[in-house]
Amino acid sequence: MPRPHLALLAALVASALVLALSGFMNAALLTIAALVGINVILAVSLNLVNGHTGQFSLGHAGFMAIGAWISAVMPMPVADGGEWLFQSGRLFAALAAGGLAAAASGLLIGLPCLNLRGDHFALVTLGFAEIIRQILQAIGPDSGSVAITGLPAGIQLFWVLVIAAFTVFTVSCLVRSTYGRGFLATRDDETAAEMIGLDTRRYKLIAFTVGAFFAGIAGGLLMQTGLASGPGDFAFTRSIEIVAMVILGGAGSTLGVILAAIVLTLAPELIPALGDHRMILYALVLVVLMRVRPEGFFQFRPGPAHR
């Protein structure tokens, strides 16, 4: 069995084990575990764009805001009871709608802008994220936001972990496919890739759209689990947090960014003094890494990882 499939199977078994033990976990621990899973989704999806394809996007927070807003305001049937299967179906429908809306936005922003490179592309995605956030706040989504109710915290955590597992699986399989070879060729030398006939713009657009899709799902999960209250929670700092995870883990290393997402999520919880000053931690991480280990702290191979 290929390694991604084995890893997916192990992750699903671990998720089921967490569900079985969730009754022994307090609310704070369930919340932290859910946040870890959501940040893994965000870090892995941004790594597809920044690490595997060589773009530098600062717009992940914008796609999260779209996914959160769509998942909260879309009309949903109401159950008379609190059957968890029905509520799970409502949750998946809301997340799918948010993810697809974010992917469509990624496609629209990517089509005219993916010819830009480096800082120019980063500034465009940053501007897009801020425009989206301001528009959604002006619409007034906070007053109309409705989270999916009826799911116990343990089952919410289970679905977060399952979605995180499938995100890692999808990205890993995509990178190992022929598309993945195109991503890596585009990242390593875009000019040379174009000279041998690769449509680098197409590969960048696919990676950007897929990354936006999973960012939208993560934003929806934050909204539905009560970890966000509206688009106002998806400011520029959110994008910086995810970028820090990718850089700490090592751009292009799926395992590295997963470990970095776990570490940077748990750090403020294990060191309460950080609290709202966690951005100082992220800034220090970026400065130190760029100086002593630019390939990433959790990069276990010399040079960019290809898996």
C-alpha positions as CSV (number, residue, x, y, z in Angstrom):
1,M,0.0,0.0,0.0
2,P,1.4,3.5,-0.9
3,R,2.6,5.6,1.9
4,P,-0.1,8.3,1.6
5,H,-2.8,5.6,1.9
6,L,-1.1,4.0,4.9
7,A,-0.8,7.4,6.5
8,L,-4.5,8.2,5.8
9,L,-5.6,4.8,7.3
10,A,-3.5,5.5,10.4
11,A,-4.9,9.0,10.8
12,L,-8.5,7.7,10.5
13,V,-7.8,5.1,13.1
14,A,-6.3,7.8,15.4
15,S,-9.3,10.0,14.8
16,A,-11.7,7.2,15.8
17,L,-9.5,6.6,18.9
18,V,-9.7,10.4,19.8
19,L,-13.5,10.2,19.4
20,A,-13.7,7.2,21.8
21,L,-11.6,9.1,24.4
22,S,-13.3,12.5,23.9
23,G,-15.6,11.8,26.8
24,F,-12.5,12.0,29.1
25,M,-11.3,15.3,27.6
26,N,-12.4,18.6,29.0
27,A,-13.8,21.4,26.8
28,A,-10.5,23.3,26.7
29,L,-8.6,20.3,25.5
30,L,-11.2,19.5,22.8
31,T,-11.0,23.1,21.6
32,I,-7.2,23.1,21.4
33,A,-7.2,19.8,19.5
34,A,-9.7,21.1,17.0
35,L,-7.6,24.2,16.5
36,V,-4.5,22.0,15.9
37,G,-6.4,20.1,13.2
38,I,-7.7,23.2,11.5
39,N,-4.2,24.8,11.4
40,V,-2.8,21.6,9.9
41,I,-5.3,22.0,7.1
42,L,-4.3,25.6,6.6
43,A,-0.5,24.9,6.7
44,V,-0.7,21.9,4.3
45,S,-2.9,23.8,1.8
46,L,-0.6,26.9,1.9
47,N,2.4,24.7,1.5
48,L,1.0,23.4,-1.8
49,V,1.1,27.0,-3.0
50,N,4.1,28.5,-1.4
51,G,6.3,25.4,-0.9
52,H,5.5,23.0,-3.8
53,T,4.8,25.5,-6.5
54,G,7.0,28.4,-5.5
55,Q,4.4,31.2,-5.3
56,F,4.2,33.4,-2.3
57,S,0.6,34.0,-1.3
58,L,-0.5,36.1,1.6
59,G,-4.2,35.7,0.8
60,H,-5.1,32.6,2.8
61,A,-7.1,34.6,5.3
62,G,-9.3,36.0,2.6
63,F,-10.2,32.5,1.4
64,M,-10.9,31.5,5.1
65,A,-13.2,34.5,5.4
66,I,-15.2,33.5,2.3
67,G,-15.5,29.9,3.6
68,A,-16.5,31.0,7.0
69,W,-19.1,33.5,5.8
70,I,-20.7,31.1,3.2
71,S,-20.8,28.2,5.6
72,A,-22.6,30.4,8.2
73,V,-25.2,32.2,6.1
74,M,-26.3,29.5,3.6
75,P,-29.8,28.3,4.2
76,M,-29.9,24.9,5.9
77,P,-32.7,22.5,6.8
78,V,-33.4,22.4,10.6
79,A,-33.7,19.2,12.4
80,D,-36.3,18.6,15.1
81,G,-33.9,16.6,17.0
82,G,-30.1,16.6,17.5
83,E,-29.3,13.4,15.5
84,W,-25.5,13.6,14.9
85,L,-25.7,12.0,11.5
86,F,-28.1,14.7,10.2
87,Q,-26.1,17.5,11.9
88,S,-22.9,16.1,10.3
89,G,-24.6,16.1,6.9
90,R,-25.5,19.8,7.5
91,L,-21.9,20.5,8.5
92,F,-20.4,18.9,5.4
93,A,-22.9,20.7,3.1
94,A,-21.9,24.0,4.7
95,L,-18.2,23.3,4.5
96,A,-18.4,22.1,0.9
97,A,-20.3,25.3,-0.1
98,G,-17.7,27.4,1.7
99,G,-14.8,25.5,0.1
100,L,-16.2,25.7,-3.4
101,A,-16.9,29.5,-3.0
102,A,-13.3,30.0,-1.9
103,A,-12.0,27.9,-4.8
104,A,-14.0,29.9,-7.2
105,S,-12.5,33.1,-5.7
106,G,-9.1,31.6,-6.0
107,L,-9.7,30.8,-9.7
108,L,-10.9,34.4,-10.3
109,I,-8.0,36.0,-8.6
110,G,-5.5,33.6,-10.1
111,L,-6.5,33.9,-13.7
112,P,-5.4,37.5,-14.1
113,C,-2.6,37.6,-11.5
114,L,-0.6,34.4,-11.7
115,N,1.7,35.9,-14.3
116,L,3.1,38.0,-11.4
117,R,5.9,36.7,-9.4
118,G,7.5,37.1,-6.0
119,D,6.6,40.3,-4.1
120,H,4.1,41.5,-6.7
121,F,2.0,38.3,-6.4
122,A,2.2,38.5,-2.5
123,L,0.9,42.1,-2.5
124,V,-1.9,41.2,-4.9
125,T,-3.1,38.3,-2.7
126,L,-2.7,40.5,0.5
127,G,-4.8,43.2,-1.1
128,F,-7.4,40.6,-2.2
129,A,-7.7,39.2,1.4
130,E,-8.2,42.6,2.9
131,I,-10.8,43.6,0.3
132,I,-12.8,40.4,0.9
133,R,-12.7,40.9,4.7
134,Q,-13.8,44.5,4.4
135,I,-16.6,43.6,2.0
136,L,-17.9,40.8,4.2
137,Q,-17.8,43.0,7.3
138,A,-19.7,45.7,5.5
139,I,-22.4,43.3,4.5
140,G,-22.9,42.6,8.2
141,P,-22.4,38.8,8.2
142,D,-21.9,38.6,12.0
143,S,-25.5,39.3,12.7
144,G,-26.7,36.7,10.3
145,S,-24.2,34.0,11.1
146,V,-25.6,30.7,12.2
147,A,-23.4,27.8,13.3
148,I,-24.5,24.2,13.0
149,T,-25.8,23.1,16.4
150,G,-26.5,19.7,17.8
151,L,-23.0,18.2,17.3
152,P,-21.2,17.3,20.6
153,A,-17.7,18.7,20.8
154,G,-16.2,15.2,20.6
155,I,-17.8,14.5,17.2
156,Q,-16.9,18.0,16.0
157,L,-13.3,17.2,16.8
158,F,-13.5,13.8,15.1
159,W,-14.7,15.5,11.8
160,V,-12.0,18.1,12.1
161,L,-9.3,15.4,12.3
162,V,-10.9,13.4,9.5
163,I,-10.9,16.4,7.2
164,A,-7.3,17.3,8.2
165,A,-6.3,13.7,7.3
166,F,-8.0,13.9,3.9
167,T,-6.4,17.3,3.2
168,V,-3.0,15.8,3.9
169,F,-3.8,12.8,1.8
170,T,-5.1,14.8,-1.2
171,V,-2.1,17.2,-1.2
172,S,0.4,14.3,-0.9
173,C,-1.2,12.4,-3.7
174,L,-1.4,15.5,-5.9
175,V,2.3,16.2,-5.3
176,R,3.2,12.6,-6.1
177,S,1.3,12.7,-9.4
178,T,2.3,14.1,-12.7
179,Y,0.8,17.4,-11.7
180,G,3.2,17.3,-8.7
181,R,6.1,17.0,-11.1
182,G,4.8,20.1,-12.9
183,F,4.5,21.9,-9.5
184,L,8.1,21.1,-8.6
185,A,9.4,22.0,-12.0
186,T,7.6,25.4,-11.8
187,R,9.0,26.0,-8.4
188,D,12.6,25.0,-9.2
189,D,13.0,27.0,-12.4
190,E,9.9,28.4,-14.0
191,T,11.7,29.7,-17.1
192,A,13.3,26.3,-17.8
193,A,10.0,24.6,-17.3
194,E,8.4,26.8,-19.9
195,M,11.2,26.2,-22.3
196,I,10.5,22.4,-22.3
197,G,6.8,23.0,-22.9
198,L,5.2,23.0,-19.5
199,D,2.3,25.3,-19.0
200,T,3.5,26.7,-15.7
201,R,0.5,29.1,-15.4
202,R,-1.8,26.1,-15.5
203,Y,0.1,24.3,-12.7
204,K,0.2,27.5,-10.6
205,L,-3.6,28.0,-11.1
206,I,-4.4,24.4,-10.0
207,A,-2.3,24.7,-6.9
208,F,-3.7,28.1,-6.0
209,T,-7.3,26.9,-6.5
210,V,-6.9,23.7,-4.5
211,G,-5.1,25.7,-1.7
212,A,-8.0,28.2,-1.7
213,F,-10.6,25.3,-1.5
214,F,-9.0,23.8,1.7
215,A,-8.6,27.3,3.2
216,G,-12.3,27.9,2.7
217,I,-13.1,24.6,4.4
218,A,-10.8,25.5,7.3
219,G,-12.5,28.9,7.7
220,G,-15.8,27.1,7.7
221,L,-14.6,24.8,10.4
222,L,-13.4,27.7,12.5
223,M,-16.9,29.3,12.3
224,Q,-18.8,26.1,12.9
225,T,-16.7,25.0,15.9
226,G,-17.1,28.5,17.5
227,L,-13.4,29.4,17.1
228,A,-14.3,32.4,14.9
229,S,-17.4,34.6,15.0
230,G,-17.2,36.2,11.5
231,P,-14.9,37.6,8.8
232,G,-13.5,40.2,11.2
233,D,-11.5,37.3,12.7
234,F,-9.6,36.7,9.5
235,A,-7.3,39.7,9.4
236,F,-3.8,39.9,7.8
237,T,-2.3,38.4,10.9
238,R,-4.1,35.1,10.2
239,S,-2.2,34.8,6.9
240,I,1.1,35.6,8.7
241,E,0.5,32.8,11.2
242,I,0.1,30.3,8.4
243,V,3.1,31.5,6.5
244,A,5.1,31.2,9.7
245,M,4.0,27.5,10.0
246,V,5.1,26.8,6.4
247,I,8.5,28.5,6.9
248,L,9.1,26.8,10.3
249,G,8.2,23.4,8.9
250,G,10.2,23.9,5.7
251,A,8.6,25.0,2.4
252,G,7.8,21.8,0.4
253,S,7.9,19.4,3.4
254,T,4.4,18.1,4.2
255,L,5.5,16.4,7.4
256,G,7.5,19.5,8.4
257,V,4.6,21.9,8.1
258,I,2.3,19.5,10.0
259,L,4.8,19.5,12.9
260,A,5.2,23.3,12.7
261,A,1.4,23.8,12.8
262,I,1.2,21.6,15.9
263,V,4.1,23.4,17.6
264,L,2.9,27.0,16.8
265,T,-0.7,26.2,17.8
266,L,0.3,24.6,21.2
267,A,3.0,27.2,22.1
268,P,0.5,29.9,23.2
269,E,-1.4,27.3,25.2
270,L,1.7,25.8,26.9
271,I,3.2,29.3,27.5
272,P,0.2,31.4,28.7
273,A,2.4,34.5,28.9
274,L,2.4,34.6,25.1
275,G,-1.3,35.1,24.9
276,D,-2.1,38.0,22.5
277,H,1.6,38.5,22.0
278,R,2.0,35.3,19.9
279,M,2.8,37.5,16.8
280,I,6.0,38.3,18.5
281,L,6.8,34.6,18.7
282,Y,6.0,34.2,15.0
283,A,8.2,37.2,14.1
284,L,11.1,35.9,16.1
285,V,10.7,32.5,14.5
286,L,10.8,34.0,11.0
287,V,13.9,36.2,11.9
288,V,15.9,33.4,13.5
289,L,15.0,30.8,10.8
290,M,16.0,33.1,8.0
291,R,19.3,33.6,9.7
292,V,20.3,30.1,10.9
293,R,18.1,27.6,9.1
294,P,16.3,29.1,6.0
295,E,15.3,25.7,4.8
296,G,13.0,25.2,7.8
297,F,13.5,23.8,11.3
298,F,11.6,20.6,10.6
299,Q,13.2,20.1,7.2
300,F,14.9,16.8,7.5
301,R,16.5,16.7,4.1
302,P,18.9,19.1,2.6
303,G,17.2,21.4,0.2
304,P,13.5,21.6,-0.6
305,A,11.5,18.4,0.1
306,H,9.6,16.9,-2.7
307,R,6.9,15.1,-0.7
